Amino acid sequence: VSSDTTLLPYTKKVVIYLCRNNTIQTMEQLLFELQQTDPVNPVVQHCDSPPFYRLTATSKASAAASG
């Protein structure tokens, strides 16, 4: 998907604001949207160092075959 890069700094500010005020719900919604649009199955792993979360992706095809 092509996007307008001039909007990126503003988009980042909005996402940061949302995450600061409602972290869990924002992450859940973003992951839901990612699962709907991309052929990956993201897994959120907690880390001890910033940013404290790591997204790893597995193919939906391989996840469906194994599960």
Biopython code that builds the backbone (N, CA, C, O; Angstrom):
import numpy as np
from Bio.PDB.StructureBuilder import StructureBuilder

atoms = [
    (1, "VAL", "N", (0.856, -1.182, 0.000)),
    (1, "VAL", "CA", (0.000, 0.000, 0.000)),
    (1, "VAL", "C", (0.891, 1.230, 0.000)),
    (1, "VAL", "O", (1.785, 1.369, 0.835)),
    (2, "SER", "N", (0.641, 2.096, -0.922)),
    (2, "SER", "CA", (1.391, 3.342, -1.013)),
    (2, "SER", "C", (0.720, 4.381, -0.127)),
    (2, "SER", "O", (-0.508, 4.459, -0.075)),
    (3, "SER", "N", (1.518, 5.176, 0.567)),
    (3, "SER", "CA", (0.946, 6.204, 1.434)),
    (3, "SER", "C", (1.713, 7.503, 1.278)),
    (3, "SER", "O", (2.830, 7.529, 0.762)),
    (4, "ASP", "N", (1.096, 8.568, 1.729)),
    (4, "ASP", "CA", (1.698, 9.891, 1.659)),
    (4, "ASP", "C", (2.664, 10.051, 2.830)),
    (4, "ASP", "O", (2.234, 10.097, 3.982)),
    (5, "THR", "N", (3.955, 10.136, 2.549)),
    (5, "THR", "CA", (4.961, 10.204, 3.615)),
    (5, "THR", "C", (4.925, 11.516, 4.382)),
    (5, "THR", "O", (5.493, 11.599, 5.472)),
    (6, "THR", "N", (4.278, 12.539, 3.850)),
    (6, "THR", "CA", (4.187, 13.803, 4.588)),
    (6, "THR", "C", (3.290, 13.662, 5.810)),
    (6, "THR", "O", (3.389, 14.464, 6.739)),
    (7, "LEU", "N", (2.423, 12.664, 5.828)),
    (7, "LEU", "CA", (1.534, 12.451, 6.971)),
    (7, "LEU", "C", (2.164, 11.606, 8.071)),
    (7, "LEU", "O", (1.646, 11.562, 9.187)),
    (8, "LEU", "N", (3.268, 10.940, 7.774)),
    (8, "LEU", "CA", (3.876, 10.012, 8.723)),
    (8, "LEU", "C", (4.201, 10.634, 10.086)),
    (8, "LEU", "O", (3.862, 10.027, 11.101)),
    (9, "PRO", "N", (4.839, 11.813, 10.168)),
    (9, "PRO", "CA", (5.126, 12.388, 11.494)),
    (9, "PRO", "C", (3.859, 12.648, 12.316)),
    (9, "PRO", "O", (3.860, 12.469, 13.533)),
    (10, "TYR", "N", (2.792, 13.067, 11.655)),
    (10, "TYR", "CA", (1.540, 13.332, 12.360)),
    (10, "TYR", "C", (0.871, 12.039, 12.795)),
    (10, "TYR", "O", (0.287, 11.963, 13.877)),
    (11, "THR", "N", (0.958, 11.033, 11.955)),
    (11, "THR", "CA", (0.402, 9.731, 12.297)),
    (11, "THR", "C", (1.123, 9.145, 13.505)),
    (11, "THR", "O", (0.486, 8.587, 14.398)),
    (12, "LYS", "N", (2.429, 9.267, 13.536)),
    (12, "LYS", "CA", (3.212, 8.776, 14.675)),
    (12, "LYS", "C", (2.797, 9.471, 15.962)),
    (12, "LYS", "O", (2.662, 8.824, 17.001)),
    (13, "LYS", "N", (2.591, 10.792, 15.904)),
    (13, "LYS", "CA", (2.182, 11.541, 17.100)),
    (13, "LYS", "C", (0.825, 11.073, 17.607)),
    (13, "LYS", "O", (0.629, 10.940, 18.815)),
    (14, "VAL", "N", (-0.105, 10.824, 16.704)),
    (14, "VAL", "CA", (-1.434, 10.357, 17.101)),
    (14, "VAL", "C", (-1.347, 8.974, 17.738)),
    (14, "VAL", "O", (-1.975, 8.724, 18.767)),
    (15, "VAL", "N", (-0.574, 8.077, 17.136)),
    (15, "VAL", "CA", (-0.431, 6.721, 17.674)),
    (15, "VAL", "C", (0.238, 6.750, 19.046)),
    (15, "VAL", "O", (-0.180, 6.029, 19.952)),
    (16, "ILE", "N", (1.261, 7.566, 19.205)),
    (16, "ILE", "CA", (1.935, 7.690, 20.504)),
    (16, "ILE", "C", (0.963, 8.201, 21.557)),
    (16, "ILE", "O", (0.941, 7.695, 22.679)),
    (17, "TYR", "N", (0.162, 9.198, 21.206)),
    (17, "TYR", "CA", (-0.830, 9.736, 22.138)),
    (17, "TYR", "C", (-1.823, 8.647, 22.548)),
    (17, "TYR", "O", (-2.121, 8.493, 23.733)),
    (18, "LEU", "N", (-2.334, 7.893, 21.576)),
    (18, "LEU", "CA", (-3.287, 6.829, 21.879)),
    (18, "LEU", "C", (-2.667, 5.749, 22.755)),
    (18, "LEU", "O", (-3.302, 5.265, 23.692)),
    (19, "CYS", "N", (-1.433, 5.372, 22.455)),
    (19, "CYS", "CA", (-0.764, 4.325, 23.234)),
    (19, "CYS", "C", (-0.475, 4.766, 24.661)),
    (19, "CYS", "O", (-0.542, 3.956, 25.585)),
    (20, "ARG", "N", (-0.159, 6.027, 24.847)),
    (20, "ARG", "CA", (0.101, 6.514, 26.206)),
    (20, "ARG", "C", (-1.167, 6.507, 27.049)),
    (20, "ARG", "O", (-1.109, 6.254, 28.252)),
    (21, "ASN", "N", (-2.301, 6.780, 26.435)),
    (21, "ASN", "CA", (-3.550, 6.879, 27.177)),
    (21, "ASN", "C", (-4.295, 5.562, 27.312)),
    (21, "ASN", "O", (-5.047, 5.371, 28.267)),
    (22, "ASN", "N", (-4.098, 4.664, 26.380)),
    (22, "ASN", "CA", (-4.821, 3.397, 26.420)),
    (22, "ASN", "C", (-4.007, 2.326, 25.700)),
    (22, "ASN", "O", (-4.368, 1.885, 24.609)),
    (23, "THR", "N", (-2.916, 1.919, 26.315)),
    (23, "THR", "CA", (-1.934, 1.055, 25.669)),
    (23, "THR", "C", (-2.509, -0.280, 25.213)),
    (23, "THR", "O", (-2.372, -0.639, 24.044)),
    (24, "ILE", "N", (-3.136, -1.006, 26.096)),
    (24, "ILE", "CA", (-3.600, -2.359, 25.786)),
    (24, "ILE", "C", (-4.649, -2.345, 24.684)),
    (24, "ILE", "O", (-4.551, -3.104, 23.720)),
    (25, "GLN", "N", (-5.643, -1.492, 24.821)),
    (25, "GLN", "CA", (-6.710, -1.450, 23.824)),
    (25, "GLN", "C", (-6.180, -1.010, 22.458)),
    (25, "GLN", "O", (-6.607, -1.537, 21.431)),
    (26, "THR", "N", (-5.259, -0.055, 22.439)),
    (26, "THR", "CA", (-4.673, 0.396, 21.172)),
    (26, "THR", "C", (-3.880, -0.725, 20.521)),
    (26, "THR", "O", (-4.006, -0.951, 19.318)),
    (27, "MET", "N", (-3.060, -1.434, 21.302)),
    (27, "MET", "CA", (-2.277, -2.544, 20.755)),
    (27, "MET", "C", (-3.189, -3.646, 20.215)),
    (27, "MET", "O", (-2.935, -4.199, 19.145)),
    (28, "GLU", "N", (-4.248, -3.961, 20.956)),
    (28, "GLU", "CA", (-5.171, -4.998, 20.499)),
    (28, "GLU", "C", (-5.824, -4.607, 19.180)),
    (28, "GLU", "O", (-5.964, -5.437, 18.282)),
    (29, "GLN", "N", (-6.223, -3.342, 19.064)),
    (29, "GLN", "CA", (-6.858, -2.885, 17.830)),
    (29, "GLN", "C", (-5.876, -2.879, 16.666)),
    (29, "GLN", "O", (-6.221, -3.293, 15.559)),
    (30, "LEU", "N", (-4.649, -2.411, 16.910)),
    (30, "LEU", "CA", (-3.643, -2.400, 15.848)),
    (30, "LEU", "C", (-3.306, -3.817, 15.380)),
    (30, "LEU", "O", (-3.160, -4.060, 14.183)),
    (31, "LEU", "N", (-3.185, -4.747, 16.325)),
    (31, "LEU", "CA", (-2.906, -6.138, 15.957)),
    (31, "LEU", "C", (-4.070, -6.755, 15.188)),
    (31, "LEU", "O", (-3.862, -7.515, 14.242)),
    (32, "PHE", "N", (-5.291, -6.427, 15.596)),
    (32, "PHE", "CA", (-6.466, -6.922, 14.875)),
    (32, "PHE", "C", (-6.447, -6.427, 13.431)),
    (32, "PHE", "O", (-6.674, -7.199, 12.500)),
    (33, "GLU", "N", (-6.173, -5.133, 13.251)),
    (33, "GLU", "CA", (-6.118, -4.564, 11.901)),
    (33, "GLU", "C", (-4.985, -5.190, 11.090)),
    (33, "GLU", "O", (-5.153, -5.460, 9.900)),
    (34, "LEU", "N", (-3.842, -5.420, 11.715)),
    (34, "LEU", "CA", (-2.720, -6.046, 11.025)),
    (34, "LEU", "C", (-3.083, -7.450, 10.559)),
    (34, "LEU", "O", (-2.739, -7.843, 9.444)),
    (35, "GLN", "N", (-3.769, -8.199, 11.395)),
    (35, "GLN", "CA", (-4.174, -9.554, 11.033)),
    (35, "GLN", "C", (-5.178, -9.556, 9.888)),
    (35, "GLN", "O", (-5.220, -10.505, 9.106)),
    (36, "GLN", "N", (-5.986, -8.504, 9.779)),
    (36, "GLN", "CA", (-6.987, -8.432, 8.720)),
    (36, "GLN", "C", (-6.390, -8.067, 7.367)),
    (36, "GLN", "O", (-6.947, -8.423, 6.328)),
    (37, "THR", "N", (-5.257, -7.357, 7.367)),
    (37, "THR", "CA", (-4.732, -6.827, 6.112)),
    (37, "THR", "C", (-3.469, -7.518, 5.620)),
    (37, "THR", "O", (-3.214, -7.511, 4.416)),
    (38, "ASP", "N", (-2.686, -8.104, 6.480)),
    (38, "ASP", "CA", (-1.414, -8.697, 6.078)),
    (38, "ASP", "C", (-1.450, -10.214, 6.219)),
    (38, "ASP", "O", (-2.115, -10.740, 7.112)),
    (39, "PRO", "N", (-0.742, -10.915, 5.348)),
    (39, "PRO", "CA", (-0.724, -12.379, 5.426)),
    (39, "PRO", "C", (0.251, -12.895, 6.488)),
    (39, "PRO", "O", (1.009, -13.831, 6.234)),
    (40, "VAL", "N", (0.230, -12.293, 7.663)),
    (40, "VAL", "CA", (1.097, -12.720, 8.758)),
    (40, "VAL", "C", (0.268, -12.888, 10.016)),
    (40, "VAL", "O", (-0.836, -12.355, 10.125)),
    (41, "ASN", "N", (0.801, -13.618, 10.941)),
    (41, "ASN", "CA", (0.167, -13.826, 12.229)),
    (41, "ASN", "C", (1.093, -13.244, 13.289)),
    (41, "ASN", "O", (1.994, -13.941, 13.756)),
    (42, "PRO", "N", (0.898, -11.973, 13.686)),
    (42, "PRO", "CA", (1.834, -11.349, 14.621)),
    (42, "PRO", "C", (1.699, -11.916, 16.035)),
    (42, "PRO", "O", (0.600, -12.208, 16.509)),
    (43, "VAL", "N", (2.824, -12.058, 16.675)),
    (43, "VAL", "CA", (2.875, -12.506, 18.062)),
    (43, "VAL", "C", (3.605, -11.432, 18.852)),
    (43, "VAL", "O", (4.709, -11.030, 18.484)),
    (44, "VAL", "N", (2.989, -10.961, 19.945)),
    (44, "VAL", "CA", (3.609, -9.937, 20.774)),
    (44, "VAL", "C", (4.331, -10.630, 21.914)),
    (44, "VAL", "O", (3.729, -11.394, 22.668)),
    (45, "GLN", "N", (5.622, -10.361, 22.037)),
    (45, "GLN", "CA", (6.425, -10.935, 23.114)),
    (45, "GLN", "C", (6.904, -9.814, 24.023)),
    (45, "GLN", "O", (7.365, -8.778, 23.545)),
    (46, "HIS", "N", (6.796, -10.018, 25.332)),
    (46, "HIS", "CA", (7.281, -9.036, 26.296)),
    (46, "HIS", "C", (8.801, -9.120, 26.386)),
    (46, "HIS", "O", (9.368, -10.212, 26.408)),
    (47, "CYS", "N", (9.463, -7.953, 26.439)),
    (47, "CYS", "CA", (10.918, -7.873, 26.574)),
    (47, "CYS", "C", (11.254, -7.016, 27.791)),
    (47, "CYS", "O", (10.439, -6.200, 28.222)),
    (48, "ASP", "N", (12.442, -7.199, 28.340)),
    (48, "ASP", "CA", (12.867, -6.419, 29.494)),
    (48, "ASP", "C", (13.460, -5.067, 29.118)),
    (48, "ASP", "O", (13.576, -4.185, 29.969)),
    (49, "SER", "N", (13.834, -4.894, 27.857)),
    (49, "SER", "CA", (14.419, -3.626, 27.424)),
    (49, "SER", "C", (13.429, -2.873, 26.527)),
    (49, "SER", "O", (12.567, -3.489, 25.901)),
    (50, "PRO", "N", (13.553, -1.545, 26.466)),
    (50, "PRO", "CA", (12.644, -0.751, 25.627)),
    (50, "PRO", "C", (12.692, -1.220, 24.188)),
    (50, "PRO", "O", (13.770, -1.568, 23.707)),
    (51, "PRO", "N", (11.612, -1.243, 23.503)),
    (51, "PRO", "CA", (10.275, -0.722, 23.800)),
    (51, "PRO", "C", (9.393, -1.691, 24.588)),
    (51, "PRO", "O", (8.181, -1.488, 24.658)),
    (52, "PHE", "N", (9.961, -2.723, 25.173)),
    (52, "PHE", "CA", (9.317, -3.677, 26.070)),
    (52, "PHE", "C", (8.412, -4.685, 25.370)),
    (52, "PHE", "O", (7.898, -5.599, 26.015)),
    (53, "TYR", "N", (8.212, -4.538, 24.074)),
    (53, "TYR", "CA", (7.443, -5.510, 23.306)),
    (53, "TYR", "C", (8.154, -5.778, 21.995)),
    (53, "TYR", "O", (8.764, -4.880, 21.415)),
    (54, "ARG", "N", (8.074, -7.007, 21.532)),
    (54, "ARG", "CA", (8.660, -7.372, 20.247)),
    (54, "ARG", "C", (7.576, -8.073, 19.440)),
    (54, "ARG", "O", (6.925, -9.000, 19.924)),
    (55, "LEU", "N", (7.392, -7.625, 18.218)),
    (55, "LEU", "CA", (6.446, -8.271, 17.320)),
    (55, "LEU", "C", (7.196, -9.268, 16.457)),
    (55, "LEU", "O", (8.167, -8.914, 15.788)),
    (56, "THR", "N", (6.751, -10.499, 16.471)),
    (56, "THR", "CA", (7.301, -11.493, 15.565)),
    (56, "THR", "C", (6.153, -11.975, 14.696)),
    (56, "THR", "O", (5.010, -12.039, 15.149)),
    (57, "ALA", "N", (6.447, -12.308, 13.478)),
    (57, "ALA", "CA", (5.390, -12.691, 12.550)),
    (57, "ALA", "C", (5.642, -14.083, 12.009)),
    (57, "ALA", "O", (6.771, -14.456, 11.687)),
    (58, "THR", "N", (4.571, -14.835, 11.918)),
    (58, "THR", "CA", (4.621, -16.129, 11.265)),
    (58, "THR", "C", (3.597, -16.105, 10.143)),
    (58, "THR", "O", (2.597, -15.391, 10.226)),
    (59, "SER", "N", (3.834, -16.861, 9.124)),
    (59, "SER", "CA", (2.917, -16.913, 7.992)),
    (59, "SER", "C", (1.592, -17.514, 8.427)),
    (59, "SER", "O", (1.574, -18.498, 9.166)),
    (60, "LYS", "N", (0.476, -16.936, 7.978)),
    (60, "LYS", "CA", (-0.832, -17.497, 8.307)),
    (60, "LYS", "C", (-0.976, -18.905, 7.745)),
    (60, "LYS", "O", (-1.624, -19.755, 8.358)),
    (61, "ALA", "N", (-0.383, -19.157, 6.595)),
    (61, "ALA", "CA", (-0.461, -20.490, 5.992)),
    (61, "ALA", "C", (0.238, -21.522, 6.868)),
    (61, "ALA", "O", (-0.300, -22.608, 7.080)),
    (62, "SER", "N", (1.443, -21.202, 7.387)),
    (62, "SER", "CA", (2.150, -22.153, 8.239)),
    (62, "SER", "C", (1.480, -22.280, 9.595)),
    (62, "SER", "O", (1.496, -23.359, 10.187)),
    (63, "ALA", "N", (0.885, -21.194, 10.107)),
    (63, "ALA", "CA", (0.182, -21.252, 11.384)),
    (63, "ALA", "C", (-1.071, -22.112, 11.257)),
    (63, "ALA", "O", (-1.398, -22.860, 12.178)),
    (64, "ALA", "N", (-1.778, -22.019, 10.133)),
    (64, "ALA", "CA", (-2.977, -22.821, 9.916)),
    (64, "ALA", "C", (-2.619, -24.298, 9.762)),
    (64, "ALA", "O", (-3.352, -25.165, 10.237)),
    (65, "ALA", "N", (-1.514, -24.585, 9.112)),
    (65, "ALA", "CA", (-1.090, -25.965, 8.912)),
    (65, "ALA", "C", (-0.668, -26.615, 10.220)),
    (65, "ALA", "O", (-0.906, -27.805, 10.429)),
    (66, "SER", "N", (-0.034, -25.828, 11.115)),
    (66, "SER", "CA", (0.445, -26.400, 12.373)),
    (66, "SER", "C", (-0.622, -26.398, 13.453)),
    (66, "SER", "O", (-0.507, -27.157, 14.416)),
    (67, "GLY", "N", (-1.666, -25.566, 13.329)),
    (67, "GLY", "CA", (-2.654, -25.446, 14.387)),
    (67, "GLY", "C", (-3.950, -25.948, 13.960)),
    (67, "GLY", "O", (-4.907, -25.923, 14.734)),
]
sb = StructureBuilder()
sb.init_structure("model")
sb.init_model(0)
sb.init_chain("A")
sb.init_seg("    ")
for serial, (resi, resn, name, xyz) in enumerate(atoms, 1):
    if name == "N":
        sb.init_residue(resn, " ", resi, " ")
    sb.init_atom(name, np.array(xyz, "f"), 0.0, 1.0, " ", f" {name:<3s}", serial, name[0])
structure = sb.get_structure()
